[in-house]
Amino acid sequence: MPEEEKFEAEIEGEEEIEGAAEEEAGGEDQTRWFKRTMMVKYRTLRRLTQAKVGEGIYKSRDTVRNYERGRAKIPATCTSDLIRVLKYPEDVAAYMRILARLKGGELPIEAAGRYNALYGELCEQYMGEIFEWAPILFPSLLQTYAYYDGLACAVDVLTTDERRKSGWAFRSEREKTLTGREDQPVVQYLIGEAAFYFLSKESRALQIEQLDFLTAHEDLPGWEIRVLPDPWINIMSSFSCYSPGNPKQFPEAGPKVVYTALAHTSWVFQDEHRIAVYDDWRHEKWPRSIGYKEYRDAYWRDRLA
């Protein structure tokens, strides 16, 4: 059975709820925010009015407006029509089908890393505070092409030519979006010292290019890069924390979430008790870290000694 038909069969008979929906306890649900924000994003990209989208999904303009403003939940039964009308890219369409099966609440969104990365991409576009811990390699958005195509892809056992090409295109678009934001979110990167150790094994030209790239981003308004020289327990793998920030400055931001991944799966979650574990670690390690420029100068002194 084709994937779309299988999906339709699974959600057939679901009760649709329209009109004003009660606010969930603790704020908006992470899945609901993603679906409605992505809806607005692609409706705008496709230059469609709310009325035109309504025609395509068999709803009124007012219903579409309620979906986009978070006043009503987008029913799972609308998913395939939205995919068709808004012409979601293949990976976005697949992710939307995953989200449509969820019942809401604060359960983690579990999916392949390439799908949950779409959630991170939307957070980078709208959230007011962004934090990422990268223990082994430089964060994706802080990698030059030479570093990405060489060291980063070399350690990815799943790398194929297609994955390499699409991965760089996705990373480049994300960097362009985040660095081009005019509302100036707070962006913090904490990098493990191991990343610099592995960089030291590369050519001098690659080292210079990569470090200069980090410097350029460190100089952006609201950005801060620090290096953690301390050991860290291996269960605290890379993760990203996205917070809404000031609602007046970032009115389109969603609920606070954390993204983390393993080789076979990844999660995005907003459960405050789970997030507290990551926040505690972050707030302990950030003051113990070294400013990037100070560390960079020491790095070069070591290399030239």
BAFI-3210 file (N, C-alpha, C; in Angstrom, 3 decimals, decimal comma, padded with zeros to 6 digits):
// residues 305
n [1|2|3|4|5|6|7|8|9|10|11|12|13|14|15|16|17|18|19|20|21|22|23|24|25|26|27|28|29|30|31|32|33|34|35|36|37|38|39|40|41|42|43|44|45|46|47|48|49|50|51|52|53|54|55|56|57|58|59|60|61|62|63|64|65|66|67|68|69|70|71|72|73|74|75|76|77|78|79|80|81|82|83|84|85|86|87|88|89|90|91|92|93|94|95|96|97|98|99|100|101|102|103|104|105|106|107|108|109|110|111|112|113|114|115|116|117|118|119|120|121|122|123|124|125|126|127|128|129|130|131|132|133|134|135|136|137|138|139|140|141|142|143|144|145|146|147|148|149|150|151|152|153|154|155|156|157|158|159|160|161|162|163|164|165|166|167|168|169|170|171|172|173|174|175|176|177|178|179|180|181|182|183|184|185|186|187|188|189|190|191|192|193|194|195|196|197|198|199|200|201|202|203|204|205|206|207|208|209|210|211|212|213|214|215|216|217|218|219|220|221|222|223|224|225|226|227|228|229|230|231|232|233|234|235|236|237|238|239|240|241|242|243|244|245|246|247|248|249|250|251|252|253|254|255|256|257|258|259|260|261|262|263|264|265|266|267|268|269|270|271|272|273|274|275|276|277|278|279|280|281|282|283|284|285|286|287|288|289|290|291|292|293|294|295|296|297|298|299|300|301|302|303|304|305]
n.u [000,846|000,635|002,433|000,927|-001,740|-001,739|-001,342|-003,726|-005,576|-004,956|-005,723|-008,333|-011,661|-011,148|-012,167|-013,000|-012,137|-013,256|-013,216|-012,810|-010,214|-009,360|-006,753|-003,774|-002,504|000,232|000,985|001,315|001,122|003,930|003,825|001,556|002,285|004,408|003,122|001,208|002,807|004,499|002,589|001,818|004,287|004,721|002,420|002,833|005,205|004,245|002,601|-000,163|-003,540|-005,410|-008,024|-007,769|-006,275|-008,141|-010,141|-008,821|-008,516|-011,002|-012,217|-013,323|-012,245|-012,031|-011,662|-009,157|-007,650|-007,969|-006,597|-003,962|-003,446|-003,454|-005,801|-007,420|-007,058|-005,213|-006,775|-005,933|-006,955|-006,771|-004,235|-003,129|-004,393|-003,375|-000,676|-000,807|-001,960|-000,258|002,098|004,234|007,696|009,197|010,430|009,352|006,639|006,603|007,349|005,205|003,195|004,038|003,717|000,983|-000,117|000,253|-001,113|-000,975|-000,249|002,622|004,391|007,495|008,560|009,401|011,561|013,362|016,582|016,887|014,341|013,396|015,213|014,043|012,306|014,107|015,132|012,944|012,736|015,123|014,448|012,465|012,647|013,603|015,836|018,660|020,495|023,280|024,989|027,950|029,893|031,955|032,368|032,426|029,537|026,866|026,016|028,233|030,228|032,645|032,585|034,687|035,404|033,003|032,619|034,870|036,000|033,551|031,710|033,199|033,099|030,522|028,768|026,646|026,819|026,213|026,641|024,393|023,235|025,272|025,293|022,636|022,629|024,490|023,204|020,902|022,029|023,265|021,085|019,842|021,807|021,882|019,324|019,336|021,555|020,673|018,583|016,770|015,770|017,498|018,172|019,256|022,086|023,842|026,708|028,222|031,183|032,893|036,242|037,391|036,685|038,465|040,822|040,585|040,439|043,037|044,394|043,972|044,711|046,772|045,632|042,907|042,452|042,873|040,855|038,544|038,669|038,629|036,081|034,531|035,209|034,041|031,322|031,148|031,357|028,906|025,941|024,539|025,462|027,379|030,212|031,651|034,171|034,445|036,692|036,633|036,216|033,400|030,437|029,632|026,942|025,742|025,206|025,378|023,134|020,345|018,840|015,910|014,400|011,574|012,004|011,666|008,303|007,284|009,314|009,756|007,284|006,308|007,439|007,713|006,886|009,223|011,717|013,730|016,145|017,542|019,703|020,386|022,226|020,270|017,829|015,899|014,829|012,394|011,381|009,168|008,703|008,913|010,297|012,135|013,549|014,734|016,911|018,773|019,036|020,160|022,670|023,736|023,793|025,629|027,983|028,467|029,555|032,023|033,368|035,467|035,891|035,539|037,410|039,559|040,326|040,951|043,261|045,041|045,052|046,365|048,853|049,757|049,897|051,887|054,060]
n.v [-001,193|002,210|004,893|007,229|006,334|004,426|006,066|007,593|005,606|005,003|007,275|007,580|008,303|009,792|012,128|015,443|018,560|021,732|025,367|027,458|026,352|024,987|026,341|024,558|023,145|024,814|026,151|026,438|023,451|021,622|020,197|021,218|023,918|023,664|022,571|024,531|026,785|025,979|025,713|028,402|029,337|027,954|028,598|031,289|031,216|029,986|031,911|032,086|032,827|032,768|032,074|030,721|028,483|027,390|026,612|024,521|022,624|022,192|023,829|026,769|030,209|031,475|029,293|028,366|030,588|030,442|028,055|028,849|030,805|029,442|029,052|026,929|023,403|021,746|019,326|015,847|014,675|016,619|016,641|015,364|016,867|019,406|018,947|018,544|020,988|023,027|022,167|020,830|020,072|016,823|015,708|017,319|016,744|014,023|014,214|015,679|013,784|012,033|013,642|014,057|011,758|011,888|012,568|014,925|016,948|016,650|014,717|013,396|014,140|011,632|010,645|009,984|011,515|013,328|014,189|015,363|017,402|019,279|020,490|021,816|023,587|025,298|026,401|027,835|029,839|031,299|031,315|032,968|032,492|030,513|027,628|025,495|022,479|021,025|018,379|016,915|017,471|020,541|022,641|022,168|024,489|026,047|025,102|025,087|024,497|022,830|021,616|020,327|018,628|017,088|016,206|016,067|014,568|012,286|010,900|010,097|007,311|006,737|008,176|009,074|009,981|011,423|012,029|013,569|015,798|016,831|017,293|019,387|021,418|021,771|022,553|024,962|026,568|026,813|028,195|030,592|031,556|031,880|033,620|035,768|036,903|039,695|040,347|039,713|037,268|035,600|033,732|030,941|028,924|026,052|024,420|021,353|020,635|018,620|018,944|020,821|019,480|017,422|019,040|019,964|017,937|018,252|019,916|022,892|024,978|024,336|024,506|027,270|028,421|027,344|028,268|031,034|031,227|030,591|032,811|034,904|034,386|034,556|037,267|038,253|040,124|039,393|036,791|034,161|032,225|029,546|027,483|024,294|023,016|021,026|017,553|015,548|013,698|010,779|010,282|012,702|013,734|015,589|018,376|020,586|023,556|025,359|028,390|030,567|033,298|036,903|037,669|039,934|040,735|038,458|037,369|035,192|032,931|029,543|027,026|026,288|023,954|020,948|019,460|016,375|013,613|010,217|007,597|006,100|007,344|010,303|013,028|015,530|017,491|018,986|018,720|019,930|018,823|017,048|018,828|020,353|018,831|019,116|021,878|022,317|021,090|022,631|025,227|024,805|024,142|026,233|028,607|027,529|027,363|028,591|031,693|031,886|033,373|033,814|031,174|030,462|031,999|030,796|028,261|028,712|029,487|027,104|025,534|026,787|026,579]
n.w [000,000|-000,919|000,726|001,294|001,082|003,090|005,286|005,194|005,737|008,369|009,793|009,201|010,008|012,216|014,635|013,881|015,178|015,357|015,473|018,383|020,461|023,612|025,593|026,045|029,080|030,523|028,244|024,612|022,688|021,470|019,021|017,794|017,478|015,630|013,335|012,636|012,257|010,215|008,273|007,842|006,917|004,440|003,066|002,695|001,197|-001,124|-001,971|-001,424|-000,533|002,569|002,035|-000,405|000,336|002,050|000,229|-001,000|001,019|001,814|003,742|005,532|005,075|007,542|009,228|008,409|009,144|011,920|012,394|011,739|013,627|015,941|017,280|016,841|016,525|013,964|012,160|011,893|009,628|007,713|006,793|004,423|002,425|002,968|002,434|-000,299|-001,268|-000,272|-001,247|000,127|000,599|000,063|002,399|004,410|004,103|004,811|007,492|008,505|008,346|010,289|012,577|012,506|013,480|016,159|019,405|020,742|023,688|025,869|025,048|023,806|020,472|018,473|015,961|012,877|012,704|010,566|010,107|012,550|012,569|011,006|012,725|014,383|012,496|012,049|014,565|014,641|012,991|014,300|017,151|020,261|021,860|021,496|022,030|021,738|022,325|021,415|021,467|020,108|017,313|015,385|015,615|013,283|011,809|012,043|010,481|007,891|004,318|003,532|005,934|006,577|004,314|004,506|007,311|008,878|007,305|007,003|009,403|009,522|009,302|007,725|005,447|002,100|-001,381|-002,153|000,329|001,398|-000,309|-000,052|002,673|002,996|001,552|003,102|005,551|004,743|004,054|006,515|007,985|006,566|007,099|009,942|010,453|009,046|010,380|011,547|013,994|015,967|017,766|020,833|020,561|021,407|021,485|022,709|022,691|022,674|023,727|022,301|019,640|018,662|018,975|017,051|014,812|014,722|013,480|010,862|007,680|007,601|006,150|006,197|008,938|009,439|007,836|009,023|011,706|011,280|010,264|012,490|014,053|012,591|012,980|015,739|016,025|015,300|016,132|019,270|019,312|020,799|021,378|023,061|024,644|026,062|028,241|030,109|031,100|030,038|030,749|028,886|028,368|028,052|025,288|022,180|022,075|021,511|022,667|022,591|023,222|023,774|024,433|024,766|024,439|023,170|021,511|020,047|018,702|017,246|018,211|019,458|021,989|024,680|023,889|023,709|021,633|020,858|019,939|018,902|017,220|015,871|016,187|017,137|019,282|020,047|022,646|025,115|027,748|030,944|033,115|032,021|030,408|032,379|033,250|031,188|031,172|033,715|033,452|031,401|032,575|034,554|033,169|031,328|032,682|033,286|030,985|028,238|026,599|023,060|021,442|023,146|023,573|020,955|020,460|022,233|021,104|018,639|019,594|020,716|018,400|016,977|018,547]
ca.u [000,000|001,428|002,528|-000,169|-002,957|-001,586|-001,564|-005,146|-006,302|-004,698|-006,402|-009,730|-012,623|-010,785|-013,118|-012,428|-012,544|-013,049|-013,572|-011,835|-009,754|-008,854|-005,300|-003,216|-001,807|001,655|001,261|000,987|001,769|005,023|003,401|000,597|003,035|005,158|002,230|000,576|003,844|004,914|001,477|001,972|005,524|004,584|001,369|003,479|006,138|003,469|001,843|-001,562|-004,352|-006,065|-009,231|-007,372|-005,928|-009,403|-010,779|-008,097|-008,653|-012,441|-012,511|-013,546|-011,093|-011,950|-011,090|-007,721|-007,069|-007,914|-005,494|-002,679|-003,269|-003,440|-007,099|-008,009|-006,088|-005,306|-007,120|-005,072|-007,570|-006,425|-002,802|-002,849|-004,834|-002,400|000,533|-001,084|-002,210|000,916|003,238|005,340|008,774|008,993|010,782|008,377|005,402|006,768|007,357|003,845|002,422|004,440|003,115|-000,469|-000,507|000,396|-002,340|-000,755|000,371|004,042|005,222|008,541|008,414|010,497|011,646|014,724|017,201|016,691|013,000|013,340|016,031|013,127|011,799|015,179|015,223|011,885|013,122|016,177|013,820|011,528|012,882|014,380|017,084|019,113|021,715|023,671|026,190|028,564|031,058|032,997|032,588|031,837|028,110|026,614|025,952|029,539|031,195|032,916|032,318|035,827|035,295|031,828|032,837|035,968|035,942|032,191|031,123|034,037|032,704|029,120|028,761|025,491|027,019|026,199|026,804|023,133|023,089|026,277|024,855|021,419|022,977|025,120|022,188|020,041|022,827|023,498|019,840|019,632|022,743|021,428|018,139|019,668|022,430|019,976|017,485|016,928|015,297|018,666|018,005|020,460|022,576|024,997|027,269|029,236|031,897|033,844|037,632|037,720|036,511|039,702|041,841|040,439|040,788|044,497|044,906|043,709|045,698|046,825|044,677|041,565|042,385|042,729|039,533|037,514|038,739|038,159|034,633|034,013|035,393|033,043|030,029|031,257|031,222|027,534|025,207|023,768|026,070|028,498|030,772|032,566|034,786|034,474|037,889|036,402|035,628|031,948|029,988|029,250|025,501|025,321|025,620|024,994|021,721|020,009|017,741|015,274|013,487|010,860|012,511|010,689|007,199|007,096|010,365|009,668|005,871|005,987|008,186|006,936|007,226|010,592|011,929|015,098|016,354|018,722|019,664|021,319|022,476|019,108|016,605|016,063|013,650|012,128|010,435|008,946|008,431|009,781|011,145|013,254|014,344|015,495|018,173|019,672|019,304|021,082|024,002|024,154|024,097|026,839|029,154|028,709|030,524|033,319|033,936|036,381|035,462|036,163|038,574|040,653|040,762|041,569|044,625|045,834|045,152|047,427|050,143|050,130|050,226|053,109|055,151]
ca.v [000,000|003,441|005,548|008,172|005,573|003,836|007,145|007,924|004,525|005,061|008,401|007,624|008,241|010,668|013,228|016,759|019,566|023,061|026,452|027,787|025,214|025,416|026,422|023,450|023,513|025,045|026,819|025,739|022,170|021,724|019,681|022,175|025,098|023,346|022,369|025,774|027,700|025,484|026,033|029,816|029,481|027,498|029,378|032,535|030,900|029,662|033,119|031,708|033,449|031,818|031,607|029,746|027,259|026,846|025,913|023,286|021,624|022,092|024,563|028,188|031,075|031,702|028,092|028,394|031,634|029,897|027,087|029,543|031,593|028,548|029,056|025,615|022,396|021,274|017,906|014,915|014,378|017,681|016,586|015,075|018,002|020,479|018,565|018,761|022,397|023,839|021,566|020,607|019,195|015,422|015,430|018,006|015,973|012,806|014,610|016,067|012,555|011,529|014,495|013,922|010,576|012,164|013,037|016,176|016,828|016,972|013,560|013,736|013,772|010,732|010,423|010,006|012,814|014,235|014,759|016,289|018,569|020,272|021,233|022,728|024,636|026,270|027,104|028,790|030,939|032,070|031,358|034,106|032,054|029,257|027,112|024,169|021,843|020,175|017,865|016,256|018,222|021,874|022,631|022,131|025,816|026,697|024,345|025,463|023,370|021,910|020,850|019,458|017,608|016,221|015,586|015,772|013,455|011,095|010,163|009,710|005,990|006,664|009,123|008,737|011,213|012,165|012,547|014,621|016,976|017,386|017,771|020,697|022,376|022,015|023,318|026,305|027,312|027,110|029,248|031,832|032,022|032,317|034,797|036,874|037,414|041,083|040,532|039,456|036,330|035,226|032,466|030,485|027,621|025,520|023,412|020,551|020,826|017,555|019,447|021,504|018,436|016,787|020,041|020,079|016,864|018,621|020,794|024,237|025,805|024,053|025,052|028,717|028,719|026,989|029,175|032,339|031,109|030,708|034,199|035,726|034,170|035,084|038,717|038,636|040,633|038,408|035,461|033,888|030,879|029,229|026,160|023,601|022,171|019,976|016,283|015,508|012,312|010,451|010,274|014,046|013,929|016,891|018,740|021,985|024,049|026,506|029,072|031,624|034,646|037,960|037,516|041,162|040,771|037,253|036,985|033,949|031,821|028,450|026,647|025,855|022,539|020,446|018,458|015,534|012,493|009,098|007,156|005,504|008,109|011,618|013,470|016,924|017,421|020,216|018,375|020,790|018,026|016,562|019,986|020,816|018,087|019,748|023,242|022,262|020,793|023,812|026,346|024,450|024,102|027,496|029,456|026,864|027,344|029,670|032,434|031,330|034,112|033,519|029,804|030,472|032,509|029,742|027,193|029,031|029,450|025,688|025,024|027,421|026,371]
ca.w [000,000|-000,932|002,024|001,518|001,327|004,413|006,243|005,190|006,404|009,805|010,428|008,770|011,091|013,336|014,850|013,654|016,150|014,804|016,370|019,425|021,260|024,903|025,705|026,804|030,315|030,333|026,992|023,376|022,446|020,514|017,722|017,238|017,024|014,421|012,195|012,200|011,787|008,898|007,376|007,488|006,149|003,055|002,401|002,281|000,110|-002,332|-002,287|-001,397|000,509|003,458|001,346|-001,422|001,060|002,529|-000,886|-001,287|002,090|002,089|004,969|005,310|005,323|008,986|009,842|008,114|009,994|013,272|012,426|011,699|014,845|017,087|017,947|016,617|016,118|012,591|012,244|011,158|008,343|006,770|006,496|003,013|001,614|003,166|001,694|-001,725|-001,583|000,041|-001,956|001,038|000,119|000,432|003,790|005,253|004,010|005,609|008,905|008,851|008,557|011,609|013,591|012,468|014,245|017,586|020,037|021,461|024,990|025,906|024,730|022,843|019,070|018,119|014,514|012,357|012,909|009,424|010,215|013,676|012,236|010,455|013,873|014,754|011,481|012,296|015,795|014,288|012,269|015,093|018,596|020,741|022,484|020,898|022,643|021,235|022,867|020,403|022,189|019,314|016,080|015,418|015,265|011,846|011,189|012,170|009,686|006,509|003,411|003,567|007,178|006,437|003,282|004,914|008,635|009,354|006,544|007,159|010,606|009,377|008,666|006,822|004,357|000,677|-002,153|-002,094|001,690|001,556|-001,056|000,550|003,999|002,892|001,115|004,263|006,504|004,208|004,144|007,933|008,388|005,930|007,826|011,293|010,425|008,395|011,196|011,948|015,361|016,816|018,884|021,572|020,010|022,176|021,145|023,619|021,900|023,415|023,288|021,352|018,274|018,269|018,855|015,739|013,802|014,674|012,622|009,478|007,064|008,151|005,411|006,701|010,292|009,355|007,293|009,998|012,844|010,820|010,119|013,848|014,477|011,905|013,621|017,101|015,947|014,975|017,298|020,008|019,231|021,700|021,235|024,144|024,554|027,349|028,348|031,104|030,642|030,148|030,726|027,519|028,157|027,684|023,906|021,643|022,156|021,261|023,482|021,952|024,133|023,054|024,667|025,016|023,484|022,395|020,497|019,225|018,846|016,545|018,811|020,016|023,361|024,904|023,588|023,566|020,581|021,056|019,001|018,883|015,848|015,222|016,374|017,768|020,017|020,398|023,751|025,865|029,145|031,755|033,998|031,199|029,997|033,540|033,295|030,217|031,634|034,858|032,915|030,635|033,467|035,297|032,295|030,617|033,393|033,360|029,641|027,857|025,415|021,868|020,949|024,062|023,291|019,623|020,567|022,875|020,110|017,705|020,301|020,812|017,062|016,485|019,504]
c.u [000,882|001,374|001,351|-001,472|-002,914|-001,866|-003,046|-005,954|-006,152|-005,475|-007,874|-010,656|-012,279|-011,769|-012,406|-012,993|-012,214|-013,504|-012,497|-011,500|-009,180|-007,333|-004,782|-002,514|-000,335|001,988|000,967|001,780|002,790|004,619|002,466|001,307|003,757|004,236|001,633|001,607|004,365|003,839|001,578|003,186|005,321|003,421|001,952|004,424|005,403|002,578|000,342|-002,291|-004,936|-007,320|-008,888|-006,986|-007,206|-010,136|-010,135|-008,258|-010,102|-012,813|-012,754|-012,267|-010,914|-011,342|-009,589|-007,032|-006,954|-006,803|-004,167|-002,408|-003,275|-004,734|-007,821|-006,916|-006,304|-005,613|-006,174|-005,622|-007,301|-005,002|-002,517|-003,265|-003,875|-001,109|000,365|-001,189|-000,969|002,194|004,458|006,424|008,592|009,310|009,814|007,054|005,478|006,725|005,950|002,967|002,772|003,738|001,600|-000,956|-000,428|-000,879|-002,159|-000,188|001,851|004,930|006,283|008,142|009,620|010,449|013,109|015,277|016,929|015,289|012,914|014,229|015,170|012,518|012,846|015,317|014,165|012,176|014,183|015,612|013,010|011,869|013,778|015,714|017,433|020,434|022,006|024,973|026,691|029,868|032,220|033,376|031,995|030,369|027,908|026,665|027,274|030,620|031,390|032,639|033,456|035,774|034,144|032,118|033,956|035,702|034,531|031,573|031,914|033,612|031,243|029,052|027,615|025,663|026,970|026,391|025,545|022,935|024,063|025,816|023,639|021,709|023,601|024,105|021,281|020,767|023,014|022,244|019,552|020,550|022,318|020,244|018,516|020,531|021,731|018,830|017,763|016,474|016,342|018,372|019,330|020,871|023,861|025,415|028,330|029,882|032,884|035,253|038,059|037,604|037,787|040,856|041,770|040,744|042,294|045,134|044,728|044,794|045,655|045,813|043,260|041,403|042,125|041,326|038,440|037,514|038,283|036,639|033,951|034,092|034,331|031,672|030,027|031,008|029,806|026,816|024,382|024,358|027,225|028,913|031,778|033,034|034,861|035,692|037,707|035,964|034,107|031,519|029,380|027,737|024,970|025,857|025,151|023,493|021,562|018,807|017,203|014,246|012,827|011,422|011,380|009,552|006,940|008,119|010,263|008,244|005,511|006,694|007,247|007,340|008,680|010,714|013,419|015,110|017,630|018,589|020,680|021,443|021,195|017,831|016,921|014,749|013,610|011,092|010,344|008,626|009,428|010,711|012,347|014,163|015,228|016,841|019,203|020,023|020,304|022,507|024,570|024,588|025,317|028,075|029,469|029,701|031,922|034,033|034,785|035,834|036,227|037,434|039,788|041,205|041,466|043,010|045,542|046,039|046,303|048,794|050,639|050,579|051,579|054,309|056,177]
c.v [001,243|004,145|006,464|007,441|004,924|004,865|007,483|006,870|004,605|006,171|008,486|007,499|009,117|011,824|014,555|017,749|020,928|024,108|026,686|026,550|025,727|025,393|025,259|023,961|023,694|025,700|025,934|024,443|022,290|021,273|020,665|023,416|024,820|023,270|023,686|026,765|027,277|025,769|027,485|030,007|029,105|028,168|030,687|032,305|030,642|030,815|032,811|032,466|032,362|031,253|030,528|028,417|026,588|026,083|024,548|022,213|021,523|022,695|026,023|028,971|031,300|030,497|028,038|029,436|031,147|028,863|027,822|030,334|030,734|028,520|027,718|024,661|022,015|019,778|017,042|014,637|015,457|017,538|016,370|016,216|019,178|020,199|018,858|020,240|023,259|023,318|021,453|019,772|017,786|015,156|016,113|017,239|014,719|013,117|014,997|014,837|011,916|012,315|014,322|012,755|010,804|012,783|014,331|015,929|017,120|015,759|013,956|013,348|012,909|010,454|010,350|011,425|013,797|014,852|015,754|017,507|019,667|021,119|022,258|023,880|025,715|027,058|028,158|029,999|031,854|032,216|032,528|033,742|030,653|028,854|025,738|023,718|020,858|019,617|017,396|017,023|019,619|021,791|022,775|023,504|026,565|025,958|024,973|024,258|022,352|021,023|019,854|018,298|016,644|015,527|015,180|014,592|012,165|010,253|009,723|008,397|005,848|007,547|008,460|010,046|012,071|012,798|013,696|015,924|017,629|017,949|019,151|021,761|022,765|022,882|024,764|027,169|027,707|028,244|030,596|032,421|032,604|033,570|036,009|037,453|038,836|041,331|040,164|038,553|036,139|033,839|032,080|029,083|027,258|024,330|022,665|020,712|019,760|018,033|020,124|020,514|017,780|017,764|020,139|019,005|017,189|019,567|022,180|025,147|025,595|024,615|026,557|029,092|028,468|027,938|030,589|032,349|031,226|032,153|035,103|035,588|034,682|036,593|039,179|039,129|039,525|037,011|035,346|032,432|030,664|027,787|025,553|022,684|021,010|018,670|016,346|014,044|011,989|010,398|011,654|014,342|015,300|017,131|020,219|022,353|025,331|027,095|030,244|033,021|035,628|037,877|038,764|041,249|039,598|036,684|035,656|032,734|030,793|028,151|026,207|024,357|022,224|019,405|017,691|014,286|011,422|008,631|006,731|006,328|009,462|012,007|014,990|016,876|018,747|019,948|019,096|019,997|017,461|017,718|020,464|020,108|018,737|021,170|023,259|022,026|022,021|024,947|026,070|024,592|025,437|028,397|028,839|026,855|028,587|030,365|031,970|032,071|033,894|032,119|029,733|030,951|031,470|028,571|027,469|029,056|028,005|025,143|025,542|027,195|025,385]
c.w [000,000|000,416|002,294|001,808|002,703|005,487|006,338|005,934|007,913|010,490|010,056|009,987|012,275|013,444|014,675|014,662|015,584|015,795|017,399|020,231|022,564|024,908|026,537|028,055|030,028|029,019|025,792|023,235|021,325|019,121|017,032|016,713|015,722|013,212|011,709|011,655|010,418|007,854|006,898|006,581|004,690|002,335|001,886|001,110|-001,209|-002,767|-002,413|-000,287|001,408|002,807|000,320|-000,770|001,562|001,445|-001,118|-000,230|002,579|003,447|004,609|005,557|006,817|009,702|009,618|008,991|011,439|013,425|012,564|012,978|016,108|017,861|017,796|016,172|014,649|012,637|011,418|009,770|007,298|006,227|005,021|002,100|001,760|002,411|000,209|-002,060|-001,374|-000,601|-001,047|000,360|000,687|001,901|004,755|005,264|004,868|007,097|009,365|009,087|009,898|012,707|013,646|013,307|015,758|018,141|020,815|022,841|024,884|025,661|023,713|021,421|018,715|016,624|014,123|012,473|011,789|009,437|011,371|013,466|011,616|011,567|014,318|013,775|011,716|013,572|015,509|013,553|013,184|016,579|019,011|021,349|021,970|021,533|022,058|021,884|021,833|020,968|021,317|018,048|016,233|015,029|013,766|011,192|011,264|011,404|008,311|005,616|003,459|004,805|007,078|005,480|003,657|006,225|009,048|008,623|006,720|008,360|010,566|008,603|007,672|005,583|002,988|-000,076|-002,090|-000,719|001,933|000,901|-000,408|001,941|003,964|002,468|002,288|005,288|006,037|004,318|005,585|008,389|007,822|006,680|009,177|011,293|009,813|009,205|011,684|013,382|016,408|018,019|019,618|021,087|020,746|021,720|022,172|022,920|022,782|022,863|022,289|019,908|017,776|018,158|017,473|014,609|013,638|013,793|011,140|008,951|007,687|007,449|005,929|008,109|010,263|008,889|008,326|011,190|012,472|010,675|011,483|014,342|013,868|012,551|015,060|017,115|015,604|016,235|017,960|020,024|020,233|021,540|022,360|023,992|025,947|027,412|029,315|030,446|030,805|030,056|029,370|027,295|027,802|026,282|023,427|021,806|021,862|022,106|022,846|022,909|023,417|023,251|024,946|023,992|022,651|021,265|019,537|019,302|018,191|017,135|019,417|021,445|023,472|024,669|023,599|022,458|020,905|020,201|019,349|017,437|015,139|015,347|017,004|018,423|020,081|021,504|024,487|027,326|030,052|032,673|033,239|030,786|031,141|033,650|032,378|030,636|032,789|034,381|032,192|031,556|034,350|034,424|031,621|031,366|033,464|032,007|029,380|026,618|024,186|021,452|021,850|023,780|021,931|019,686|021,209|021,920|019,151|018,364|020,431|019,461|016,572|017,403|018,950]
res [m|p|e|e|e|k|f|e|a|e|i|e|g|e|e|e|i|e|g|a|a|e|e|e|a|g|g|e|d|q|t|r|w|f|k|r|t|m|m|v|k|y|r|t|l|r|r|l|t|q|a|k|v|g|e|g|i|y|k|s|r|d|t|v|r|n|y|e|r|g|r|a|k|i|p|a|t|c|t|s|d|l|i|r|v|l|k|y|p|e|d|v|a|a|y|m|r|i|l|a|r|l|k|g|g|e|l|p|i|e|a|a|g|r|y|n|a|l|y|g|e|l|c|e|q|y|m|g|e|i|f|e|w|a|p|i|l|f|p|s|l|l|q|t|y|a|y|y|d|g|l|a|c|a|v|d|v|l|t|t|d|e|r|r|k|s|g|w|a|f|r|s|e|r|e|k|t|l|t|g|r|e|d|q|p|v|v|q|y|l|i|g|e|a|a|f|y|f|l|s|k|e|s|r|a|l|q|i|e|q|l|d|f|l|t|a|h|e|d|l|p|g|w|e|i|r|v|l|p|d|p|w|i|n|i|m|s|s|f|s|c|y|s|p|g|n|p|k|q|f|p|e|a|g|p|k|v|v|y|t|a|l|a|h|t|s|w|v|f|q|d|e|h|r|i|a|v|y|d|d|w|r|h|e|k|w|p|r|s|i|g|y|k|e|y|r|d|a|y|w|r|d|r|l|a]
***
